[in-house]
C-alpha cells in the first residue's frame, strides 16, 4: 500500500511538471525573436520567482515520491520473503504458532 500511494504521488508530480513545462513555454514563447536561425533558451535563473518555486517544489515531490515508492516496494518484498520462509515475529524455532 505504501508503494502504491507513493507511486500516485510521483505520478501527480510528473503531471504537475508537464503542466509547468507547458506554462513555461506559454509564458516565454515571445521572448525569442521569430528568426529561425537563432535559438534562444531561457535559463533557470531568468524565470519568474513563482515559476522557480513551483518547479523546485514539484522536483522535490517527485524525488520524495520515487524514494518512497522504491523503499515501499523493497519493504514489501522483504516482508513477503519473511512470510514465505516462515520467519514471522511470533515463530519459535522456525515453526509458526498456527495449527
VMD Tcl script that builds the backbone (N, CA, C; Angstrom):
set m [mol new atoms 297]
animate dup $m
set s [atomselect $m all]
$s set {name element resname resid chain x y z} {
  {N N UNK 1 A 0.821 -1.190 0.000}
  {CA C UNK 1 A 0.000 0.000 0.000}
  {C C UNK 1 A 0.866 1.255 0.000}
  {N N UNK 2 A 2.020 1.184 0.717}
  {CA C UNK 2 A 2.914 2.337 0.734}
  {C C UNK 2 A 3.425 2.647 -0.666}
  {N N UNK 3 A 3.809 1.596 -1.371}
  {CA C UNK 3 A 4.359 1.791 -2.709}
  {C C UNK 3 A 3.304 2.339 -3.652}
  {N N UNK 4 A 2.079 1.906 -3.507}
  {CA C UNK 4 A 1.000 2.394 -4.365}
  {C C UNK 4 A 0.726 3.874 -4.109}
  {N N UNK 5 A 0.648 4.246 -2.852}
  {CA C UNK 5 A 0.406 5.655 -2.517}
  {C C UNK 5 A 1.564 6.534 -2.988}
  {N N UNK 6 A 2.781 6.058 -2.804}
  {CA C UNK 6 A 3.942 6.836 -3.228}
  {C C UNK 6 A 4.005 6.951 -4.745}
  {N N UNK 7 A 3.597 5.902 -5.449}
  {CA C UNK 7 A 3.610 5.991 -6.910}
  {C C UNK 7 A 2.533 6.957 -7.409}
  {N N UNK 8 A 1.431 7.067 -6.699}
  {CA C UNK 8 A 0.404 8.053 -7.054}
  {C C UNK 8 A 0.935 9.464 -6.833}
  {N N UNK 9 A 1.670 9.665 -5.754}
  {CA C UNK 9 A 2.305 10.964 -5.503}
  {C C UNK 9 A 3.294 11.292 -6.608}
  {N N UNK 10 A 4.088 10.298 -7.015}
  {CA C UNK 10 A 5.059 10.501 -8.088}
  {C C UNK 10 A 4.361 10.837 -9.398}
  {N N UNK 11 A 3.282 10.139 -9.697}
  {CA C UNK 11 A 2.536 10.426 -10.923}
  {C C UNK 11 A 1.952 11.835 -10.894}
  {N N UNK 12 A 1.468 12.258 -9.754}
  {CA C UNK 12 A 0.958 13.627 -9.622}
  {C C UNK 12 A 2.045 14.661 -9.840}
  {N N UNK 13 A 3.241 14.394 -9.317}
  {CA C UNK 13 A 4.354 15.319 -9.522}
  {C C UNK 13 A 4.759 15.368 -10.992}
  {N N UNK 14 A 4.725 14.223 -11.661}
  {CA C UNK 14 A 5.068 14.206 -13.085}
  {C C UNK 14 A 4.032 14.955 -13.925}
  {N N UNK 15 A 2.768 14.800 -13.595}
  {CA C UNK 15 A 1.721 15.558 -14.297}
  {C C UNK 15 A 1.909 17.050 -14.046}
  {N N UNK 16 A 2.215 17.404 -12.801}
  {CA C UNK 16 A 2.462 18.807 -12.466}
  {C C UNK 16 A 3.655 19.374 -13.211}
  {N N UNK 17 A 4.715 18.582 -13.348}
  {CA C UNK 17 A 5.878 19.047 -14.098}
  {C C UNK 17 A 5.550 19.230 -15.578}
  {N N UNK 18 A 4.725 18.352 -16.126}
  {CA C UNK 18 A 4.311 18.512 -17.514}
  {C C UNK 18 A 3.499 19.772 -17.719}
  {N N UNK 19 A 2.584 20.031 -16.809}
  {CA C UNK 19 A 1.786 21.254 -16.905}
  {C C UNK 19 A 2.651 22.496 -16.699}
  {N N UNK 20 A 3.649 22.392 -15.829}
  {CA C UNK 20 A 4.569 23.508 -15.620}
  {C C UNK 20 A 5.392 23.763 -16.871}
  {N N UNK 21 A 5.813 22.693 -17.553}
  {CA C UNK 21 A 6.561 22.868 -18.803}
  {C C UNK 21 A 5.709 23.581 -19.843}
  {N N UNK 22 A 4.436 23.236 -19.912}
  {CA C UNK 22 A 3.537 23.935 -20.843}
  {C C UNK 22 A 3.404 25.411 -20.432}
  {N N UNK 23 A 3.307 25.642 -19.129}
  {CA C UNK 23 A 3.200 27.014 -18.633}
  {C C UNK 23 A 4.439 27.837 -18.919}
  {N N UNK 24 A 5.618 27.245 -18.760}
  {CA C UNK 24 A 6.861 27.961 -19.065}
  {C C UNK 24 A 6.940 28.263 -20.551}
  {N N UNK 25 A 6.567 27.290 -21.372}
  {CA C UNK 25 A 6.589 27.525 -22.810}
  {C C UNK 25 A 5.626 28.619 -23.233}
  {N N UNK 26 A 4.457 28.650 -22.623}
  {CA C UNK 26 A 3.477 29.678 -22.946}
  {C C UNK 26 A 3.936 31.049 -22.449}
  {N N UNK 27 A 4.514 31.066 -21.261}
  {CA C UNK 27 A 4.939 32.340 -20.659}
  {C C UNK 27 A 6.073 32.980 -21.438}
  {N N UNK 28 A 7.018 32.189 -21.899}
  {CA C UNK 28 A 8.221 32.734 -22.529}
  {C C UNK 28 A 8.279 32.481 -24.027}
  {N N UNK 29 A 7.158 32.254 -24.669}
  {CA C UNK 29 A 7.179 31.965 -26.104}
  {C C UNK 29 A 7.544 33.182 -26.943}
  {N N UNK 30 A 7.246 34.359 -26.485}
  {CA C UNK 30 A 7.548 35.567 -27.245}
  {C C UNK 30 A 8.871 36.192 -26.852}
  {N N UNK 31 A 9.640 35.540 -26.009}
  {CA C UNK 31 A 10.923 36.085 -25.580}
  {C C UNK 31 A 11.932 36.071 -26.716}
  {N N UNK 32 A 11.934 35.022 -27.482}
  {CA C UNK 32 A 12.887 34.903 -28.581}
  {C C UNK 32 A 12.347 35.590 -29.825}
  {N N UNK 33 A 13.274 35.986 -30.651}
  {CA C UNK 33 A 12.877 36.561 -31.939}
  {C C UNK 33 A 12.320 35.453 -32.823}
  {N N UNK 34 A 11.519 35.817 -33.764}
  {CA C UNK 34 A 10.907 34.832 -34.649}
  {C C UNK 34 A 11.856 34.382 -35.750}
  {N N UNK 35 A 13.132 34.627 -35.558}
  {CA C UNK 35 A 14.129 34.231 -36.541}
  {C C UNK 35 A 14.442 32.745 -36.360}
  {N N UNK 36 A 14.352 31.987 -37.434}
  {CA C UNK 36 A 14.575 30.540 -37.363}
  {C C UNK 36 A 16.044 30.199 -37.186}
  {N N UNK 37 A 16.952 31.122 -37.533}
  {CA C UNK 37 A 18.386 30.827 -37.441}
  {C C UNK 37 A 18.885 30.910 -36.004}
  {N N UNK 38 A 18.269 31.721 -35.169}
  {CA C UNK 38 A 18.745 31.862 -33.792}
  {C C UNK 38 A 17.786 31.152 -32.834}
  {N N UNK 39 A 18.377 30.463 -31.896}
  {CA C UNK 39 A 17.593 29.776 -30.878}
  {C C UNK 39 A 17.938 30.403 -29.535}
  {N N UNK 40 A 16.945 30.840 -28.809}
  {CA C UNK 40 A 17.160 31.472 -27.519}
  {C C UNK 40 A 16.590 30.573 -26.426}
  {N N UNK 41 A 17.411 30.270 -25.450}
  {CA C UNK 41 A 16.984 29.462 -24.315}
  {C C UNK 41 A 16.820 30.352 -23.099}
  {N N UNK 42 A 15.847 30.045 -22.272}
  {CA C UNK 42 A 15.649 30.759 -21.018}
  {C C UNK 42 A 16.336 29.951 -19.923}
  {N N UNK 43 A 17.250 30.590 -19.219}
  {CA C UNK 43 A 17.958 29.913 -18.131}
  {C C UNK 43 A 17.053 29.869 -16.895}
  {N N UNK 44 A 17.389 28.951 -16.000}
  {CA C UNK 44 A 16.555 28.767 -14.810}
  {C C UNK 44 A 16.529 30.029 -13.950}
  {N N UNK 45 A 17.650 30.722 -13.849}
  {CA C UNK 45 A 17.702 31.925 -13.011}
  {C C UNK 45 A 16.944 33.085 -13.639}
  {N N UNK 46 A 16.593 32.993 -14.924}
  {CA C UNK 46 A 15.843 34.051 -15.581}
  {C C UNK 46 A 14.331 33.864 -15.452}
  {N N UNK 47 A 13.893 32.756 -14.866}
  {CA C UNK 47 A 12.465 32.513 -14.687}
  {C C UNK 47 A 11.902 33.408 -13.593}
  {N N UNK 48 A 10.594 33.558 -13.606}
  {CA C UNK 48 A 9.932 34.280 -12.518}
  {C C UNK 48 A 10.098 33.482 -11.221}
  {N N UNK 49 A 10.074 34.169 -10.103}
  {CA C UNK 49 A 10.249 33.512 -8.813}
  {C C UNK 49 A 9.159 32.479 -8.526}
  {N N UNK 50 A 7.875 32.764 -8.773}
  {CA C UNK 50 A 6.862 31.725 -8.537}
  {C C UNK 50 A 7.055 30.489 -9.425}
  {N N UNK 51 A 7.502 30.704 -10.654}
  {CA C UNK 51 A 7.734 29.577 -11.551}
  {C C UNK 51 A 8.887 28.715 -11.040}
  {N N UNK 52 A 9.946 29.373 -10.541}
  {CA C UNK 52 A 11.064 28.623 -9.961}
  {C C UNK 52 A 10.602 27.831 -8.738}
  {N N UNK 53 A 9.794 28.455 -7.900}
  {CA C UNK 53 A 9.309 27.793 -6.694}
  {C C UNK 53 A 8.464 26.575 -7.040}
  {N N UNK 54 A 7.614 26.700 -8.042}
  {CA C UNK 54 A 6.770 25.579 -8.465}
  {C C UNK 54 A 7.624 24.430 -8.978}
  {N N UNK 55 A 8.617 24.752 -9.796}
  {CA C UNK 55 A 9.482 23.704 -10.360}
  {C C UNK 55 A 10.272 23.003 -9.264}
  {N N UNK 56 A 10.826 23.754 -8.334}
  {CA C UNK 56 A 11.599 23.150 -7.240}
  {C C UNK 56 A 10.703 22.288 -6.357}
  {N N UNK 57 A 9.505 22.781 -6.050}
  {CA C UNK 57 A 8.587 22.003 -5.207}
  {C C UNK 57 A 8.174 20.704 -5.899}
  {N N UNK 58 A 7.886 20.772 -7.200}
  {CA C UNK 58 A 7.480 19.558 -7.923}
  {C C UNK 58 A 8.639 18.573 -8.071}
  {N N UNK 59 A 9.850 19.077 -8.294}
  {CA C UNK 59 A 11.007 18.177 -8.369}
  {C C UNK 59 A 11.283 17.511 -7.022}
  {N N UNK 60 A 11.122 18.263 -5.943}
  {CA C UNK 60 A 11.300 17.687 -4.608}
  {C C UNK 60 A 10.245 16.620 -4.333}
  {N N UNK 61 A 9.005 16.905 -4.710}
  {CA C UNK 61 A 7.931 15.925 -4.538}
  {C C UNK 61 A 8.178 14.690 -5.385}
  {N N UNK 62 A 8.678 14.884 -6.595}
  {CA C UNK 62 A 8.987 13.761 -7.474}
  {C C UNK 62 A 10.063 12.870 -6.860}
  {N N UNK 63 A 11.123 13.465 -6.352}
  {CA C UNK 63 A 12.203 12.672 -5.749}
  {C C UNK 63 A 11.736 11.962 -4.476}
  {N N UNK 64 A 10.953 12.653 -3.659}
  {CA C UNK 64 A 10.440 12.016 -2.444}
  {C C UNK 64 A 9.479 10.882 -2.786}
  {N N UNK 65 A 8.634 11.077 -3.803}
  {CA C UNK 65 A 7.712 10.028 -4.223}
  {C C UNK 65 A 8.432 8.817 -4.783}
  {N N UNK 66 A 9.467 9.054 -5.589}
  {CA C UNK 66 A 10.247 7.931 -6.127}
  {C C UNK 66 A 10.961 7.168 -5.016}
  {N N UNK 67 A 11.542 7.898 -4.080}
  {CA C UNK 67 A 12.235 7.240 -2.972}
  {C C UNK 67 A 11.252 6.421 -2.133}
  {N N UNK 68 A 10.101 6.982 -1.835}
  {CA C UNK 68 A 9.108 6.250 -1.049}
  {C C UNK 68 A 8.563 5.051 -1.810}
  {N N UNK 69 A 8.434 5.170 -3.122}
  {CA C UNK 69 A 7.965 4.042 -3.931}
  {C C UNK 69 A 8.940 2.885 -3.856}
  {N N UNK 70 A 10.210 3.152 -4.093}
  {CA C UNK 70 A 11.192 2.074 -4.084}
  {C C UNK 70 A 11.417 1.509 -2.689}
  {N N UNK 71 A 11.391 2.362 -1.667}
  {CA C UNK 71 A 11.521 1.846 -0.300}
  {C C UNK 71 A 10.298 1.026 0.092}
  {N N UNK 72 A 9.127 1.472 -0.325}
  {CA C UNK 72 A 7.912 0.714 -0.038}
  {C C UNK 72 A 7.909 -0.641 -0.726}
  {N N UNK 73 A 8.377 -0.679 -1.983}
  {CA C UNK 73 A 8.467 -1.956 -2.688}
  {C C UNK 73 A 9.502 -2.876 -2.053}
  {N N UNK 74 A 10.630 -2.303 -1.650}
  {CA C UNK 74 A 11.663 -3.119 -1.011}
  {C C UNK 74 A 11.155 -3.693 0.309}
  {N N UNK 75 A 10.456 -2.869 1.092}
  {CA C UNK 75 A 9.909 -3.349 2.356}
  {C C UNK 75 A 8.854 -4.424 2.114}
  {N N UNK 76 A 8.037 -4.239 1.091}
  {CA C UNK 76 A 7.000 -5.213 0.764}
  {C C UNK 76 A 7.628 -6.554 0.389}
  {N N UNK 77 A 8.643 -6.534 -0.450}
  {CA C UNK 77 A 9.277 -7.783 -0.867}
  {C C UNK 77 A 10.024 -8.452 0.288}
  {N N UNK 78 A 10.630 -7.652 1.146}
  {CA C UNK 78 A 11.313 -8.213 2.319}
  {C C UNK 78 A 10.308 -8.897 3.243}
  {N N UNK 79 A 9.167 -8.263 3.419}
  {CA C UNK 79 A 8.132 -8.840 4.275}
  {C C UNK 79 A 7.580 -10.134 3.680}
  {N N UNK 80 A 7.345 -10.162 2.392}
  {CA C UNK 80 A 6.867 -11.389 1.744}
  {C C UNK 80 A 7.913 -12.496 1.809}
  {N N UNK 81 A 9.182 -12.119 1.733}
  {CA C UNK 81 A 10.258 -13.117 1.851}
  {C C UNK 81 A 10.236 -13.756 3.239}
  {N N UNK 82 A 10.043 -12.948 4.264}
  {CA C UNK 82 A 9.955 -13.495 5.623}
  {C C UNK 82 A 8.725 -14.380 5.778}
  {N N UNK 83 A 7.596 -13.980 5.200}
  {CA C UNK 83 A 6.395 -14.802 5.283}
  {C C UNK 83 A 6.571 -16.123 4.542}
  {N N UNK 84 A 7.260 -16.072 3.428}
  {CA C UNK 84 A 7.445 -17.273 2.616}
  {C C UNK 84 A 8.319 -18.300 3.348}
  {N N UNK 85 A 9.299 -17.824 4.089}
  {CA C UNK 85 A 10.208 -18.734 4.779}
  {C C UNK 85 A 9.805 -19.009 6.223}
  {N N UNK 86 A 8.654 -18.518 6.642}
  {CA C UNK 86 A 8.152 -18.800 7.981}
  {C C UNK 86 A 8.920 -18.107 9.078}
  {N N UNK 87 A 9.417 -16.932 8.787}
  {CA C UNK 87 A 10.191 -16.196 9.773}
  {C C UNK 87 A 9.346 -15.098 10.413}
  {N N UNK 88 A 8.152 -15.452 10.808}
  {CA C UNK 88 A 7.254 -14.480 11.428}
  {C C UNK 88 A 7.789 -14.094 12.797}
  {N N UNK 89 A 7.330 -12.975 13.327}
  {CA C UNK 89 A 7.821 -12.484 14.612}
  {C C UNK 89 A 7.440 -13.409 15.762}
  {N N UNK 90 A 6.289 -14.054 15.665}
  {CA C UNK 90 A 5.841 -14.896 16.777}
  {C C UNK 90 A 6.257 -16.354 16.608}
  {N N UNK 91 A 7.129 -16.648 15.663}
  {CA C UNK 91 A 7.536 -18.038 15.455}
  {C C UNK 91 A 8.631 -18.428 16.436}
  {N N UNK 92 A 8.621 -19.703 16.836}
  {CA C UNK 92 A 9.616 -20.212 17.768}
  {C C UNK 92 A 10.304 -21.384 17.084}
  {N N UNK 93 A 11.590 -21.280 16.897}
  {CA C UNK 93 A 12.330 -22.368 16.295}
  {C C UNK 93 A 11.961 -22.623 14.846}
  {N N UNK 94 A 11.495 -21.614 14.141}
  {CA C UNK 94 A 11.147 -21.772 12.740}
  {C C UNK 94 A 9.760 -22.313 12.516}
  {N N UNK 95 A 9.012 -22.623 13.582}
  {CA C UNK 95 A 7.651 -23.141 13.459}
  {C C UNK 95 A 6.716 -22.033 13.897}
  {N N UNK 96 A 5.771 -21.718 13.055}
  {CA C UNK 96 A 4.857 -20.648 13.398}
  {C C UNK 96 A 3.851 -21.134 14.436}
  {N N UNK 97 A 3.174 -20.211 15.085}
  {CA C UNK 97 A 2.241 -20.541 16.129}
  {C C UNK 97 A 0.894 -21.011 15.611}
  {N N UNK 98 A 0.732 -21.137 14.314}
  {CA C UNK 98 A -0.539 -21.580 13.734}
  {C C UNK 98 A -0.632 -23.099 13.741}
  {N N UNK 99 A -1.840 -23.611 13.917}
  {CA C UNK 99 A -2.044 -25.076 13.885}
  {C C UNK 99 A -2.729 -25.495 12.637}
}
mol reanalyze $m
mol bondsrecalc $m
mol representation Tube
mol addrep $m
